[in-house]
């Protein structure tokens, strides 16, 4: 079984890295590119590496299981990032409105 912890944290770290690189910075965040574009990806990638490695150190998974989990995380990020930034998020409000009807 692949490591779902590794898959999720890899997905999270990669998505944040893409968001920092390609999405506009929210006005409430610091204007400094170092604080808003560089530091978050560095921190989250280090966190992801630590969590993925901890799965092996703690004896919960083997290297191949963690590698497959990391691969899953890396494969799904570009798809969801493209869908979300390409307009899929606009359908969320419509779906939410439909739920309130019932």
C-alpha positions in Angstrom: 0.0 0.0 0.0 1.4 3.4 -0.9 1.9 6.0 1.8 -1.0 8.3 1.9 0.8 10.6 4.3 3.5 11.0 1.7 1.0 11.5 -1.2 -1.0 14.2 0.7 2.0 16.2 2.0 3.7 16.0 -1.4 0.5 17.2 -3.1 0.2 20.0 -0.5 3.8 21.2 -0.9 3.7 21.1 -4.7 0.3 22.9 -4.8 1.6 25.7 -2.5 4.8 26.0 -4.6 2.7 26.3 -7.8 0.3 28.8 -6.1 3.3 31.0 -4.9 4.8 30.9 -8.4 1.7 31.5 -10.6 -1.2 33.0 -8.6 -1.4 36.7 -7.5 -0.5 37.5 -3.9 -3.4 38.4 -1.7 -3.2 42.1 -0.5 -3.2 40.9 3.2 0.1 39.1 2.7 3.5 40.8 2.9 4.5 42.7 -0.3 8.0 41.2 -0.1 8.6 38.6 -2.8 10.9 36.7 -0.4 8.2 36.4 2.2 5.3 35.6 -0.1 6.8 33.7 -3.0 10.0 32.1 -1.8 9.8 31.3 1.9 6.4 29.4 1.9 7.5 26.8 -0.8 10.9 26.3 0.9 9.3 25.7 4.3 6.5 23.4 3.0 8.9 21.4 0.9 11.2 20.8 3.9 8.2 19.8 5.9 7.1 17.4 3.2 10.5 15.8 3.0 10.5 15.4 6.8 7.1 13.8 6.9 7.8 11.4 4.0 11.1 10.4 5.6 9.4 9.9 9.0 7.1 7.3 7.5 10.2 5.2 6.9 12.0 6.1 10.2 8.9 5.2 12.2 8.7 1.9 10.4 5.2 2.5 8.9 6.3 2.2 5.3 9.1 1.1 3.1 11.0 3.3 0.6 9.0 2.0 -2.4 5.7 2.7 -0.6 6.8 6.2 0.2 8.1 6.7 -3.4 4.7 5.6 -4.8 2.9 8.0 -2.4 5.2 10.9 -3.4 4.6 10.0 -7.1 0.9 10.0 -6.6 1.1 13.5 -5.0 3.2 14.8 -7.8 1.0 13.4 -10.6 -2.3 14.8 -9.3 -1.1 18.4 -8.6 -0.8 19.7 -12.2 -4.2 18.3 -13.1 -6.0 19.9 -10.1 -4.1 23.1 -10.3 -5.0 23.5 -14.0 -8.6 22.7 -13.4 -8.9 25.0 -10.4 -7.2 28.0 -12.0 -8.9 27.3 -15.3 -12.4 27.9 -14.0 -13.5 24.8 -12.0 -13.7 27.0 -8.9 -16.5 28.9 -10.5 -18.7 25.8 -10.4 -18.3 25.5 -6.6 -20.7 28.4 -5.9 -23.3 27.0 -8.3 -23.1 23.5 -6.7 -23.4 25.1 -3.2 -26.5 27.1 -4.4 -28.1 23.9 -5.7 -27.5 22.2 -2.3 -29.4 24.9 -0.5 -32.5 24.2 -2.6 -32.8 20.8 -1.1 
